[in-house]
């Protein structure tokens, strides 16, 4: 079972999580994926240039049958996504690729 929380700081999304029920495994491989979008004040969907897919991955140790993890992705748009525009993240998921369990937002 995987539980996660997400936090947003500027253009950086961070997902903290815990996976339990891992038994004697030594580590887990977690992949974070998300889509960043630069949205205008009218909540209009972005054009292709204002959207980017982001990924981060890492291996995390298992202790007492559970693993704690933290992964971050940062959106970078050219030109920059500056006020009154804002960055939102959609299709966010953190998955243990070996066990096929995920948390999604």
C-alpha positions in Angstrom: 0.0 0.0 0.0 1.3 3.5 -0.9 0.2 6.7 0.7 1.4 10.1 -0.6 1.1 13.9 0.0 2.0 16.6 -2.5 3.3 20.1 -1.9 3.8 22.9 -4.4 6.4 25.6 -3.9 6.6 28.0 -6.8 7.2 25.8 -9.9 8.4 22.8 -7.9 6.1 19.9 -7.0 7.3 17.5 -4.2 5.7 14.2 -3.3 6.4 12.5 0.0 5.2 9.0 0.5 5.3 5.8 2.4 4.9 2.3 1.1 4.2 -0.5 3.5 3.9 -4.3 3.4 7.3 -4.8 1.7 8.6 -7.7 3.9 12.3 -8.5 3.5 13.0 -6.4 0.4 16.0 -4.1 0.5 14.8 -1.2 -1.6 12.0 0.1 -3.8 12.2 2.0 -7.1 9.7 4.9 -7.2 8.8 7.0 -10.3 7.1 10.4 -10.0 5.4 11.7 -13.2 3.4 14.8 -13.7 2.3 17.3 -16.3 3.0 21.0 -15.6 0.9 23.6 -17.3 1.1 27.4 -17.4 -2.4 28.7 -16.9 -3.7 32.2 -17.5 -6.1 34.0 -15.1 -9.1 32.9 -17.2 -8.2 29.3 -16.5 -7.7 28.6 -20.1 -5.9 25.5 -21.0 -2.3 26.0 -22.3 -1.0 25.7 -25.8 1.5 22.9 -26.4 4.4 25.2 -25.7 3.0 25.9 -22.2 2.8 22.3 -21.1 5.5 19.9 -20.2 5.8 16.3 -19.0 8.1 15.8 -16.0 9.6 12.7 -14.4 11.8 11.9 -11.4 12.9 8.5 -10.0 14.8 7.1 -7.2 15.6 4.0 -5.1 14.7 4.1 -1.5 15.7 1.7 1.3 13.1 -0.6 3.0 13.2 -0.7 6.8 10.9 -2.8 8.9 8.8 -3.7 5.8 8.2 -0.1 4.8 9.9 2.6 2.7 9.7 6.4 3.0 10.4 8.4 -0.2 10.5 12.0 -1.5 10.8 13.1 -5.1 10.5 16.5 -6.7 10.0 17.9 -10.2 10.4 21.5 -11.3 8.7 23.1 -14.3 10.6 25.5 -16.5 8.9 27.3 -19.3 10.4 29.5 -22.0 9.2 32.2 -21.8 8.8 32.0 -18.1 5.4 31.4 -16.5 5.1 34.6 -14.5 2.1 36.3 -12.8 -0.6 36.7 -13.6 0.0 33.2 -15.1 0.4 30.3 -12.7 1.8 26.8 -12.8 -0.5 23.9 -12.1 0.4 20.2 -12.0 -1.9 17.5 -13.4 -1.8 13.8 -13.9 0.5 13.4 -10.9 1.4 9.9 -9.8 4.1 8.2 -7.7 4.5 4.5 -8.5 6.5 1.6 -7.3 7.4 0.1 -10.7 8.2 -3.4 -9.4 5.0 -3.9 -7.4 2.7 -1.9 -9.6 1.3 0.2 -6.8 0.7 4.0 -7.2 -0.8 7.0 -5.6 -2.3 9.6 -7.9 -3.5 13.1 -7.6 
